[in-house]
Amino acid sequence: MLSGTMTPTRQDQRSCPGAGGSPGEELVTRPVHPSQGLDQVFEQGLPAFGGAQLRRVWQLLDQAIGRGIPMSLAVSGPVTLSGQTHTWLNPLLDTGWFMLVSTTDAVCYHDGHRALDRAADNPFFHVDMFGDDGALRDDRTIRVTDIGFSEDVLLEQDRFLRALLCQEEFQGRMSGTEFRARLGRRYAAQEAQNGVEEGLLALCWRKDIPIFVGAPADGSVFLNSVELWAREQAFGRPHRFELDLHREVFESCAFHRWGVTASEAKAIGTLVLGGGVPKNFNLQPEPALNQILGFEDVPGYLYDIQITTAPVSDGSLSSCPPAEAVTWGKVDKDHYGSTCVSMLADYSTVMPFLTKALLEKRERFERWGERMGEKALFEKHPEARGYLRPTEGYRLMKRREELVNQLVAELRAREDDFPPADDYPLAPLKDED
């Protein structure tokens, strides 16, 4: 079993039909040394227990990508600060398989550290997670689990963000996706100037991948806007930057509707790493479209592949398995038994290997296509078409206005379906003294 994985409980298995394989499915026990790649190890060398859970995650990722399903990614945790951006996350997003990202303000904030002018050398280093945190504080070292960096990095990042938010392009109301695209463009310029490897926001800006943050006030990017707002209150210095949360949620609905009605696959999938707000925001478009806006023909995710450390018994959203999400309409009720899985694991221990396996399989299809021709390849291996879809991706940021306007037009055509907004008989308030 891979380090960091946990054997699923009976409740986990019951909550996610097919989580460890289908009844009657052959128990494959082939040796690993003849395998041509990690994908074959996942397919044939993980026969049981926690390994079977990992095999199931692999099988569903392989299916979704092979079928050409547009995928969303929900990721929480310090994925940029820890450098996982460069090891597996950016290579995964650069494939063109993912339509959007849902994450945290902190992920966006820490993504900029390596490109700061004073960070010519990597500003991060290993620390003992069970060491003397008082001594680290005296040394002005910030610790995140087993990663350390100087407090000066935070202070310089704050200076950078405040200077950025003073620029003319940020003086106005905009959705979070537009703001993070502009922030990614600025990060890209910093990275180019200082010779730093491309970060998450820069990659998403380059590929027009929307980045959603469901709790923007819960992070330091927004705290720097608060500082400028406080200056306006105290000193009268204008600060006009404002996030349009209504627009951001509506954009997520427009992208979801595009995926299930207008994309080539007419279905979408999601990969959920961790939980919390990124997961919830990522799953909200279907109930927003169905229960709130009244559309009756909007299915949930066809594929829901989740890796989380939260036990299902804690009742949190982070631990909520796809089967529970079916009851909310967030996951397709007719297929979840065969297209969903929730694995108990620390995603940082498995995603590098899963990503490597996916990329190896794509590279193998590329080689075969060069040898036999694309037409013959697709006839013999239909899933190669999904793996080899254009790497430029879906570029939904470029289609943002079009898709939002299209959804508004659909709502306008259904105006008579909307009841009055004040039709609930509210309890009267008691007169106050």
N, C-alpha and C positions, 0 to 999 in steps of 0.2 A: 504494500500500500504506500502511496506517495506520502511523504512527510506533510503533516498539516491536515490530511483528510480525516474524516470521522465516519465511522460506520453508521448508516441510517437506522433510525429506530423503526419499530413496526408502524408507528403512527405516520412517520414520513412516507413509508412505502404505501400505506393505505390512502394517504392524501394525494399521492401522485401515481395513478395507475401506470403500470409499465415502467416504473422508475428503474428497475433492475433487469429489465428484459421481459419478453412476453412468455406466458406459460407455454411449455412445450418447445420453446426455442432451444436449439442445440447449444450445449455447454462447450464452447470452443476452447480448446486447450493446446494451441500450437506453440512451439518454442519460439522465443523472441529472436534468437540469433540469425535466422534466415530472412527476417523482415527487411524489406527494401526501404522502409521509412517508419517514422513514428506513427503515422496513420495506421499502418498494419499492426503495430504493437497495440494500439488502442482497440483495434477491431478484433484482434485474435489472441492477445496476450494478457487480457484482464478478465479472467473467467468468473470471479465471484467476489462477494463481500463488497468492501468499499471500491475495489477495482471495477466491479460490475456497474456501480453508479457512475464512475468516470467513463466507462465504455458507453453508457447510455447518453451522457452529455456529448461525447464525441459523435455518436451515431446521429443524434438530432441536429447538431451543428452541421455535420456532413450532409444530411438530408436537406436542410433549409438552404444551404449555400448551393448545393447541387441543383435544387429546383429553381434557383434564381430569385428567392424570396428577398425583398428589401428588408433589412434588419435594422432595428434600433438597438442602441447600447445604453444601458443605465449602469453607471459606475460610481460608487462612493468610496471614501477612504483616500489616503494620501498618495494617490497613484502618480501624480506629477512630481511631488516633492521627493518621492523614493526613487525616481528614475525609471519606473516601470513604463513610462511613456516611451522611452527610447528602446527598451528591450523587447516589448511585445505589443503595446497598445497602438503606437503609431504604425508599425508594420501591418497590424490587423486592419486599421482604418484605411490605410493606403490602398487596399485591394479594390475599393469601390463597392463592397458588399453592404455597407452600412449607410442608412439614409439620414440618421440623426443621432445625437448624443444627449443624454440627460445626466447631469452631474451636479457638483456643489460649487458654490462661490469660492471655497477654499482651494479646490482643484485648479480653478482659473487663476487664483492669486499666486499660488506657489509655482505655477507653470512659468512665471516670468523671472524667477530668481537667477537662473543660470545665465541669462542674457544681460544682466545688469552690468554697467560699466566697470564696477569694482569687483566683478566676479570673473576675472580673467582665468583663474583656476577654479576647478569645481568647488563650490562653497560647502558641499556636504561631506560628512565623514561618519564613520561607524562609532557608536557609543554603546556602552553596556546598558541594556534596558533594566537591569537589576542593580545598577551602580548607585553612586552617591549623587542624587539629584540636587541636593543642597550645594554641593561643590560645583556642579554644572551651572547652577544659577549664579553663584559667586563669579564664575568665569564668563558669564553672559552667553552661555551656550543653551540654545533651545533644543529640546529632545522630543522627537516623535518616534516612539517605540525604540528602535535601535539605530535611528538616524539623528545626527547632530549637525547644527549649523549656528553660526554667530547671530546674535540678536541684531547686529548691524545689517544683516541681509534683509530683515523685516523692515528696518527703518529706511533703507535705501529703496526697497520696493514701494513703500508708502510714498516717498518723495517722487518716484517715477509716476505712480498712479495719480497723485494730485496734479502734477504737471500735465499729465495726459488729459485729465478731466477738465482742465482749464482751456484746452484747445477748442477752436470754433466748432469743429465737427461733433463735439460732444455737448454743445449748448442747445439742448432741446429734449423733447420727449421721444423716446424710441423703445421698441421692444428689446427684451434681453438678448434675443438672437442677433439683432442688428448691432447692439452694443458689443457683444462678444466677438462678432466678426470684425468690427473695427479694432477691438483690443487685440485680436489675433494678428491683424495687419501690422499693428504697432510692435507687437512682440517679434514678428518676423523681421521687421526692420532692425530691431535691436540685435537679434540673433545674427543677421547678416553682417552688421557692423562689427560685432565682437567675435565672429567666427565660431558661433555656438550651434550645436546640432538643433534641428527643427523641433519645436515643442508641440504640445497638443493643440493649442489654440491657433498657432501658425499653420499647422497642417489642415485643421478644419477650415480656416480662412482660404487656404489655397484650393481646397476641394469643395468649397461652398457647402460644408456640412453644418447644419444648424446645431447650436449648443444651447440647451435649455437648462436653467437653474430654477428649481421650484421654490427655493427659500433664499432669495438673493440677499436679504438683510442679515443672514446668518453667516457672514464671512467678511474678510478684510478688504476685498475690492470695494464693497459697498460702504464699509466703515470710512474709507477715504472720501467718498462722496458726502458722508455725514459730516466729516471735518470741514469740508468746503461749505456745506449748508450751515453749519454752526458759525462760520465766519460771516456768512450773510446775515444771520440773526444778530450777531454781536457787533459787527463792523459795517454792515450794509454793502458788502462786496458781492455783487451778483453771482449767483450760481444757478444755472438753468438746466443742468442735467437732471433727467427724470426717467425712471423705468416705467413703461406702460405694461403692467401685468395683465390687464385684460387682453391686450393685443398678443402677448406672448402665449397665453393659454389658447387663444383662438387660432394662432398659427399652428400650434400642436394638433389641434382638431383638423385643420385644413390639410396638414401633411398626412395624418392618419387616414382621412377620407380619400386622399389621392391614392395612398397605398392599397387600400382594400377595394377601390372602385376603378382606378385609372391606370395603375401600374401594370406592367405586362403580366405579373404573377397574379394580380387581383387578390393578394393576401400579403400579410406582413408578419414578421417574427421579431422576437426580442431576446437579447442576451442580457441578463441582469446579474451584475457582479456586486455583491454586498446587498444593501437594502436602503432603508430610510427614505428621505424625500426624493432622491433621484429615481428610485424604483416607483414610488407612488405617482410622481408627475408623469413618468413614462407610461403608466397604465391608465391615466385619467382620461385621455381623449375619447375612448369609446363611451363611458358613462356620460361625459359631457355632451357628446353628440346625440346619444340616445335618450337618457333620462332628463337632461336639461334642455337641449335644443330640439328634441322631439323627432329626430330621424329614426326610422324603424329598420333601415336596411344597412346598418353599420355593424359588422362583426368585430369581435375582439381579435387579439393576436392568434394566429394559427399555430405558431411555434412560441413557446415560452420556456426558455432554458435559463435556469437560475443556479448560482453558486453562492451560498451564504453560510456564515458561521452561526447564525441564530437558530436555536432549537425551536421546532414548531410549537412546542408547548408554552412558549413565553407569550403567545398572543400578539406579538408585534407585527407590524407590516413587514419588517425585514425577514421574518421567518415564514410569512404567509406563502404557502405553496400554490402553484398554478391552479390546482383543483378548487381552492377556496376563491381564487380570483374569477373562476367561471361563474360563481353565484352572483357576482357583481356585473357580469357581462364583459369583463375586461379580457377574457380568454375564450376562444371558440369552444362552445359547449359540446359540439358534435365530434370533435377530433382530439380533445385534450388528453384522452387516455393513451393516445399513440404519438403525440407530438409535444409533450411537455415533460419536464423533469426538474426536480429541485434537489440539488446535491449539497450535503453538509461538508463544507471545506473552506479553507482560506484560499480565495481565488488567486492570490499571489503565488501559491505553490503549484497550481495546475495550469494557469493561463499561458505561461511561457511555452509549455509543452504542447498544449492544444493549438496554440497559434502556429508553432513550428510545424506541427503535423498538417494543418490546413494549408500552409504555404508550400510545404513539400509536395502535397498532392496537387496543388495548382501547377507547380513547376513540372511535375511529371506529365500532366496533361499538355502543358506547353510543348514539352519535348516530343510527345507522341503526335501532337498536331503538326509540328514541323516535319515529322517523318512521314505521316500518312495523309496529311491534309485535314483541314478543319471539318469538312463534310463527313469524311469517313470516321473521324474521331467522334463526332456528335452522334453518328448512327450507332457506333459500337458502345460508346460511353455517354449516354444522354446527359448525365450529371456534369460532364465537362463544360457544357454550355453555361451553366450557372457559375462554375468556378472561374471560367474565362470571360465573364461579362466585362464590359469596358471598365478599366480601372479609374476613369475619370469620375465614376459614380453617378449619383442621382442629382447632384448640384441643386438641392432644394432651396438654398438661399437665393439663387437666381430666379426661381419660380415662385418665390414667397408672395409677391404682390398678386400675381396671377391666381394662385390657389386660394389666397384669402378672399379676393374679390369674387372668385367663383363660388365659394361657400356663402358669402354674403348674398349673392344673387339667388342661391337656392333657398336661403332663409326668406328673402323678400317674396319669393314666389309662394311661400307657405304662410304668409302673414295671417290669414284667417284661421290657421290652426293654433295660434297662440292665444291662450286665455288671458284675461286681464292680469297684470302683475300683482294687483292688490286684492285678489279674490279670496284670501284666507281670513276667516273671522277672528281677528286678534282679540285677546282678552283685554278688557279696559284697564287702564292704569289707575291706581288709587290717587286721589288728590293729595298732593304734598303740602305740608304745613308751610 
